[in-house]
Amino acid sequence: MSEAQNTPTTHSRIGASSMHRWAVCPGSIRESEGLPGTQSDYAVEGTTAHDLAAAKILGQDTTRFMIEVTDPEDPRFVDDEMLEAVEVYVTAFNEAKEGAKFYKVEQTFDLSSLHPGLFGTSDGIIYHEDKLELEVWDYKHGAGLPVDVEHNEQLMYYGLGALLESKVKCKTVKLVIVQPRCPHSDGPIRSWTISATDLIDFSADLVDAAKRTEDPNAPLVPGSHCKFCRASAICPKLSEQALATAKEDFSVIVSDQKYDPEKLASYLEAVPAIEAWVKSVKQFAFNEAEAGKSIPGFKLVPKRANRKWKDEVLAEQSLALELGLEESSMYKPRSLRSVAQVESALTSKEDKKFLESLVIKESSGNTLVPITDKREAVKSAVEVDFKKIDPNVGI
């Protein structure tokens, strides 16, 4: 049995989706008050991916996702990367729900009886009556920061809400994170099981965390969680940290005499918070200017205009009749849809398995990741050349 539910139309300051921030930085609630709740492109992209995943799990026609938005610059555009990431989640969820008593997609829950404002939406839940186990799934489309599942308070918040909302007899709750676009040492699908009793006990910690946000002197704690905070552009602690790091002498990383690998590593660790702050400052300033406010030394100007056909049908006729252009000059060459697009149209495991026989995977290059990433490191040119040396030479 399956069921889809709607997300609440109201938004809580201490909702489950933002607990990763306010539990660590309770002062962020105070700093965000009165600021507009605009969605970033990342958030819009994530919402689209979640909607696509829900539709695929429920067996709905997903063609509209491919044809409604055709501009690659639009964050709602469904590209190959999104299709492939969503497929990882959908495939895993579908396999997990086989033989289950029931499953639900986008299940809302309300914990305001514990503390005002506590509610959220679970991406998916699966109940196995034979094991008395409830699975709570969380799809994370973001590629910036890997998320651990063990003792993850945000996921425990989702788990508690799903447990109390579903009202099923339950011994254990299995919390599952699927994060296909961000490398993690444990792979893209990670799970952790907690007893239902321990999860209910967690409600006391949840309420305590919510109460800390109400303290007028609640501390501000900058970190990776600042990325989607509405107050990041004006947060004094984040700007202090970002500017202090930026003012350090980066020349030490290119000087042979002063080269310090540990210092370089510390710079890399600080990059996400600094990037988040810079992006937030630019977006906040743009919004202020759009609202008619003056920013000393800056002004709004129109973006570069892109040319497009006034009427494609008329243009098509005119190019052929008036200008005498041949089809090769007017149309793009016909080509196969991408692997991800074709795969999205397939429903059976057999068809998808056959598709794999027609596909090869080629790396687009290297990327620098934390040492905890489980992928094998690329061998340096020095290591490769050393292995080519014949040990018998010179003997």
JOURQUI-V949101 format. One line per field, one symbol per residue. phi: phi as a letter, one per 40 degrees, with the letter a starting at -180 (. if undefined). psi: psi as a letter, one per 40 degrees, with the letter a starting at -180 (. if undefined). burial: + if it has 9 or more other C-alpha atoms within 8 Angstrom, else -. Layout:
phi->???
psi->???
burial->???
This chain:
phi->.babbccdccbccbcccbcdccccbccccccccgccccccdcccccccccccccccccgccbddccbcbbccccccccccccdcccccccccccccccgccaabbfccabbcccadgcaabccabbbbccbfbbcbbbcbccbcbcbcccfcccccccccccccccfbcacbbccbbbbccbdacbgcbbbabbccccccccdcccccccccccccbdcbbcicccdbcccdcbcccccccccccccccccccbcccbdbdcccccccccddcccccdcccccccccccccgccbdgbacbccccbcaccacccccccccccbgccdccbbcccacccdcccccccbcccccccdccbbbbbccibacbccccccccccccccccccccccccgc
psi->hihiiiiieihidfiddeddddddgdeddddeheiigihidddddddddddddddddefiheddddedhehdeheehhadddddddddddddddddeheidiiihfhiihfeddhhehiahhdiihhhddefhhhhhhhheiedhihidhfhddddddddddddddfihhdihhhhhhgdehhideidhiihhiidddddddddddddddddeehefhihhiadeedehdeddehdddddddddddeigeedeehddehgdddddddddeddddddddddddddddddddeeihhheiihiiihhhiihdhdddddddddddefiiddediiihiiiiddddddeididdddddddeeiihhieaiihiieeheihihhidddddddehheehe.
burial->---++-+------+++-++++++-++++++-+---------+-+++-+++-+++++++---+--++--+-----+-++-+-+++++++++--++--+--+++++++++++++--+-++++++++++++---+++++++++++---+--+----++++++++++------+++++++++++++++---+++++-+++--+--++--++-++-+++---+-+++--+++-+++++-+-+++-++--+------++-----+----+--+--+-+++-+++-++--++--++-------------------------++++++----+----+---------+++++------++--+-----------------++---------+-----------
